[in-house]
Amino acid sequence: MTAFGVLIPDQPAGREKPKLSAAQKAMLDGEALPLATLVHGDYYAGFLGDMNTIGRWHAHRRRFVAWEYEMGQARLKAAPHVADAGPGSRFAPIAPKKADDAYHVSDFAFETTR
C-alpha cells in the first residue's frame, strides 16, 4: 500500500510544463506588437501558434484572420491576439505587412470567418 505524499519510483512528480509556442515566445520576448498599435483591416506578419504566417486584424472582433494549412488544405482561421487569455491558438503580430495574393483575405471572409 502506498502512503499519500510518497513518490513512487519511475513516476513523474508532477506534470511537465507545457511548451511555449512561437507566438507565446514572441510575446514574452517583447517582439509582439501591442493591441493599441494595430490598425483595423491591416495585415501583419507573425506567428499563429508555431506557424509563421500573415494575418489581417479585425479590431471590432479583436481577432486576426489568417490562412492555416493543414494536410495540404488551406482554410481561414480567426485567432485572438497572443496577449488575450484563453485556450487555443493565438496570433503574435511582429511587423506590418503588405499582403500578397497568397495571403490576401477578402472583405467577405474577413467579416465572416470565426
N, C-alpha and C positions, 0 to 999 in steps of 0.2 A: 504494500500500500504506500502511496506517495503522499507526503505531507504537503500542505499548501505552502507556497513560498520557497520550495526546494526545486532547484533546476534539475531536470533530467538530462543526463549526458546526451550529446548529439542532437539536442533540441535547441532551437534559437530562443534567446532570452526575450525577444520581443520582435515586433515587425520591423523589417528594414524600412528605412526612409524611402519614400518614392523618389524616383529620378526626376530631376528638373527637366522640363522641355526647353528647347532653344528659345521659345518665347519668354518663358519664366526667367531664364538666364539673362536675356537681353534687358528685362525689366530690372532685375537685381543689379546688373552692371551699369544701369543708368543710360542704356542705349535707346530704350523705347521712348518715342515721343509722348509727352503728356497729353491727356484728353483735351485740355484747354487750347492746345495749339492746332488741333485737327480742324480741317475745313470740310463742311458738308459737300459730298459729291466728288471730292478729290481722291486720287489714287496714292497709295503708299506701299513701298517695298518693305517687306518684313517677314516675320515668321508666324505661320499658323501652326501652333504646336511645335513640331520639329521640322516642318516643311517650309522652305524658302519660297515665297510667293508674293503676289501683288494683290492688295485688297482695296476696295472702294468704301470710304467712310460714309455711313448714314447717321448723321448727328441726332435726328429725332428718335431713332430706334436704338441709338448707341451701339451700333453693330457695324462690322466690316462685312462686305460681301466679296468673296474670293472664290476662284476656281480651285477645286480639290480634285486630285487624280487618284483613283483607286482602281486597281486591277485593270489599267488601261482605259478606264472610263472617266470622262470629265463631267463634273457636276458642280453647281454653285452651292456654296455653303455660307451661312451667316454665322459670325462669331463675334463675341464681345471683345473689348479692349482687354489686354492682359492684366491691367490693374483692377478690373472688375472681378469680384469674388464669385465663386460658384463652380460647379462641375463642368467638364467638357473642355474642348479646345479653346484656346484664346489666341488673339492676334496681337502681335507686338509690332507696331509700325516703327520702322527705323529711319526712313527718309521719304520725302515726297517723290513721286514718280509719275512720268507721263505713261499712260497705258498704251501699249502697242496692241495689235489685233489679237494676239494670243491671250491677253488678259483683260480685254475690253468687257465691261458688264453693261448691258443695255439698260436704259432707264426703266423699262418694264421689269426686268429681272431684279434691278436694284430696289424697286419698290415692293416686290412680291416675294423675294427669297427670304425664307425663315430659317 
